[in-house]
Amino acid sequence: MTTRASQPPSAGAGAAAQSPARAAHARPAETGAAPPDAAPRRGLVLGGGGMLGAAWTVGALCAVEEATGRRPDGAEVLLGTSAGAILAALLAGGVGADQLRDHQRGLPVTAGPLAGLEFDYDTAVGGALPPRPRVGIGSPGLLRDAVRHPRAHPLLTTVSAMAPHGRGSLATVGELVRGLHGPGGWPDASPLRVAAVDYRTGHRVVFGDRGAPPAAIADAVMASCAIPGWFTPVRVHGSAYVDGGCWSATNADLMIGRGLDEVFVLAPMALRLPPRERDETGSRGTLAALREWHAARDRPRGVLAQLVGGYRRAVTRQLMREAALLRASGVRVHLLAPTPADLAVMGPNLMDPARRAAVLESSLRTSRAALDGVR
C-alpha cells in the first residue's frame, strides 16, 4: 500500500505557492505542535456519495460548524474521497460551509473564493445516468492480480477491475477545482488529502502525502471521482486512477498517525447510527445501526434500491471498523450519516439531479440534531 499515512506532508514536484484564499486558514496538515489556543487538532473526513451525497454533506458541514463553533475549512487535515474530495478541495481553497450551501441553492455568491465561478451541479457530470461504457475489462492486470491474491484488495476494488472503461467526463469538476487552486502542484501547508485507487496495482493512494505521486489538486480530485464504468480513469504522473471509493467510501483509517485529537467523519453512503454508537464502536454498534435501518422503513423495492441498501450496510460495517482503529489510536471520533428521513428523500439513484435541493434541505434539518452536545 502506498499511503504512508503517518508521514509528514510533501509538496510534490512543482508545488505551487499557497493560494491567498487558503492562507488565512492554513495549519500543519500532519503531526506537530498544537495551535497556540490549545484547541483540539481536528480532522475532517468527507466520504463519497455522488451528487446527492455531496448535497447531504454540505448540510452536514453547516451543522458541524454550528455545533463546534469552528469553520470546517480550518481543520488540520481535510481528507476527501470521490464527491467528498470535491468538497474537501473547495474547503481547502477557503470556501466556507455557508458559501457551499448558498452555491448549492443557486444563490449568487458575491464574495470569497467562489465569487464569479460558475458550476451547474445538475449537469456537471452528465446527468442521472452514465453514457454507454466501452467494451472490455477495465483493468486486466488488476483483475489478474486479484485472482492470484484474493485477500490483497477489498472486494469492491476487485469488482472495479472488471468494470469497462466509462465514457463520462469529469472535466467540469476539474475546471471548478482549478479555478480555486490553479494548475500547479500541492501547496506546502495545504491540509488537503485526496484518496484514489491505482487502477493497475489496486493500491490506495493519498494525494498530498509524502510518497504519493506528484499531482495537481484538480487532477487528484478528478481521479478520486472516477467511478469505474461511468467515468474514464484519470491519468496522473503516468498512471491511471479511479474512484477512492473503490477501496472505502470514507477511508477514515487514513487519519491515523496524523497527530489529531478528534475526527469528524461525514459518510453519506453509511447508515445513521443511534447516538451512543456514533461515539463508540464495536459489533453491537454495527448491528444496532442495521436494526435501525430495517425498523425505520420498509424493505427497499426494486433491484437498484436493494443493491444500494446492501451497499449502505456494507459501508456502515467498514466505517465502524475504521472508526475502531482510529479510536484505538487515541482519537475521538464523531460519525455522521444520513437518517432514514434523508434516505427517503435521496432515493436509490445518487446521481439524480431532481432530488439535490431536497436532500440539502433535509440534511440541514437532520444533521444538527445529530450533533447535539458536540463542542
N, C-alpha and C positions, 0 to 999 in steps of 0.2 A: 504494500500500500504506500502511496506517495504523499500522504497528507502531512506528516511531521507536525502534528497539531501543537506540540509544546514548544516549537521553535519560535524565535523572535521574528518579526516581520521582515520581509525583503522587498525592496522597491522594484526589483526585476530589471532586466535590461532596458535602457532607455526610459527610466522612470521620469515622469513629468513633475513639474513643480506643483505644489498643492494649490487647489483652486481657492480663490478668496472666499467663495460661498461656504466652503467647508472649514476654513482656517479657524473660525471662531469656535468651532465645536471639536477640534482635533484633540485627541487624547492618545496615550500609548495604546496600541492595539493588543499587546500581549503582556507578559509578566513585567512588573516594575513597581515603583513606589506608588503608594496610594495618593490620590489627589490631596491638596492642602486642606480642603474642608472635611477630609476623612469620610466623605460619602462612600457608600459601598461601590466597589468596582462592579459594574453591571454589564452583562452581555445580553444581546437580543438575537433570538433565532426566529427567522421568518421562513416558514415552510412553504412547499409548493401546493398548488391547488387550482391552477388555471385562472381564467378571467374572474370567475365568481369567488374563488379562494382569495384572490388579490383584493377584491372589493370587501370581503369579510375582514381581511387582515387590516385594511385601512381603518375600519370601525374599531377593531380591537386595539390598534395603535393609539387612537384617540382615548380609549378607555384606560390604557396603561399610563398615558401622560396625566390624565385626570386623577388616577388613583395614587400615583407616586409623586406627582409634582415635578417630574423631571421629563424633559423632552426626549423622546426615543432616539432622535438623531444625535444625542450626546452620549450614547452608550460607548463603552470602551471597545467592544467588539460587536460588529453587525454581521451576522452570518446569514446569507440568503441562499435558498435553493429554488430553482425554477422561477415561478411567478414571484416568490419571496425574494429572489435575487434582484429583480427589477426594483422592488420597493426598497430593499436594503441599499441599492445604488443611489436611489433618489434621496434617502435619508443621509447617506454619506456625502451627498452633494449639498447638504444644508437645507433640504426641504423639510418643513415641519409636518406633523401629523394633520394639523388643521388645513394646511395647504393641499395635502394629498386628498383629504375629504372633499374640499371645495372643488378640486380638479376633477375628482370622480363625479361630482354632482353637475359638472359642466358649467360651474360658475367662473367668472373671469378672475384670474389670478394676476393682480397688477403689481405685486411686489414679491421679492425673493427670487430664488433660482428658477422657478417655473414660469416667471413672467415672460410672456411672449413665446413660450414653447407650446406648439400645438400637438395634440395627440388624441386621436379618436379611439377610445377604448373599445368601441363596439366593432370596429373594422380593422384594427391594427394587425391582427394575426389572421385575418381572412374569414372570420365568421365562426358559426357554431359547429361546422363540420369540416374535416380536413379534405384537401384535394386528394384525388386518386394517387396512391403511392406508386413508386416504381416497382418493377417486378424483381424479385430476388431476395436473398437473405441479406440483412443489413450489415452484419459483421461476421463473416465465416470464420475468421481467425479467433474471435472471442468465443463463438459457439463451439469451436473445436476444443479450445482450452477448457471451457466449462464442462464439456462432456468428459474430458480426461480427468479433470479435478473438480468434481461437482460441489465440494464444500468450500471452494476458494472464493466464491462470489455469492451474494444474495440471489434468491430465486428470480427476483424481478430483473436483475442485471442479465441473467441468462436468457430470460424471456425477451428482453430488449434486443439481444443479439439476433434473434430470429425475425424481428420486425423488418419489413422492407424500408428502404430509404424514403422518407417523406418528401413531398414537393413544396410544402409550406415554407414561407419566408419569414424571418424574424428581423428583416432589415429596418422596419419601422421602430421596433424596440431598440435596435442599435442606435438609430438616429436620436431617439429621445435621450438615451444614456450619454451618448457622445456630446449632445448639446450641453450637458451639465459638466462632464468631466474632460472633454476634449479627446483628441485621438491618441494621446501619449500613453505611457505606461502607468504603473501603480505609484501614487504619491507615497512618500516615505512614511508619513504619520497617519495614513488612512486607516480607519478601523474596519473597513470593508473586507469581508472574506466571502468568496463565492464557490459553492460546491458544484462539481460536474463529474462526469464519468468518462474516462478514456475509452473510446469505442473499440479500440483494438485489444487493450490489456484487461479492460473491465475494472481497472483500479480507480478508486475515488481520488480526485484531485481538488485541492483547495487553492484556488487562485488568490494571490495576495500573500500567501505564506512563503517563508523561505523554503527553497527546494522545489516550489511549483514552477511550471513553465512561465516565462515572462509573457505578459498579455496586457493588451489594452482593456480597460474596465468594460467597455461596450462589448468587446469580443467575448470576454469571460461571461458576461450576463447572458448573451445570446446562446453560448454553449450550454449554460445551465438550464436554459429553457427549451432546448431542442428535443422535444418528445419524439422518440423513435416511431416511425410510421406516419408521423404528422409533419414534422419539420425536417429539413435537410440537416445532417450533422454539421457542426461548425468547426472549422479548422483553426487551430491556434498553435502557432510555433511548429507547424509541420504535422500535427496530429489531429485526428477527428475526435470531437467530444459530443456527448449527448447529455440529456437532462440529468441533473444531480439526483432527481427523484428516482432514478433507476437503481440507486443504492439505498436511499432512505428519503422519505417525504420531508424530513426535518434535518437529519444529520446532526442532531443536537449533541451527540457524543463528541463532536469535534471541538466543543468548548472546553473540554478537559485540558488542564495544564496551561491555561492562559491567565492565571492569577486573578480570577474573578471571584467575587463574593456571592453574587446571585445571578441567575439567568432566567429571563422570561422567554418561554417558548410559545410562539403563536403558530398553531398547527391546524390549518383549515381543512386538512384531509382526515383528521382524527375525530374521535367522538368526545363530547364534553364529559369530563369526569365529575363525580359527586365532590362536594367541597373538600372533604377530608383527603381524598386521593389526589387532588390536584397538587397538594404539597407534601404528600407522602408517596410511597411506592410499594410494589410487591404484587404477587399474583392476585391477591384479594382485590386490589385496586383495578386491575385489568378486568376481572370478572364482574366487578360492580359496574364498570363502565358499559360492558356489553349487556348486562341485565337492564341498565337504564335505557339503552338504545331500543331494546326489544319492547320494553314496557311502555315507552313513550309514543310508539307509533306502530301501525300495522306492518306486517311483513311487506317489504318493497315489492311492487308489482312491475312486471316487465323484466326482460333479460338485462337491460342496461342498469336498471335500478338495483337488481340483485347483485350484479357484478360490482357496482360502486359500493354497495353496502358491505359486501365481503372485503373489498379493499380497505374500506374505512376501519373495519375491525382489525385487519392485519396491521394497518398503520398505527392503531392505538396500542396494540401489543408491542410493536417495535419501539414506539415512543416511550412506553413505560420502561422498557429495558434500557434505553438511552438515558432516561431520567435517573434510573437507579445507579448507573455508572457515574453520572455527574454528582449525585448526592454522596456516593461513596468517596468521591474525591474532595468532599468538604464544601461543595457549592450548594447554596439554597436554590431550589428550582420551583418556578411557578409555571404551570401548564394552563394554556387557554386554547379551547377548541370550540367549534360550533355547537350550539344547543340543538335539541330536536326541533325547536321552532325555526332556527336558522336553516337547518337541513331541509325542512319542508319548503322554505322559500327558495333554496338553491335548486332543488330538483336533481336529477341524476346527471345532467349534462353540464359540466363545469365550465364550458365554453359558450354557454347560451347568453348572448348579449341582452336579450329581452329581460332577464332577471337581475341584471347587475345592480341597478339602482335600488331595487327592493332588498337585495342581500346586504348592501351597505347600510341601509336604514335599520334593518333587523339587527345587524351586528352592533350598531351604535346603541341600541336598546339593551341587548342581552349581555354584552361583554362587560359593561360597567358593573352590573350586578354581580358578576362572577368574581370581581376583584375587590369586593367589599372587605375592608380590614387590611388590605395590602398597602404598605407605605414604603 
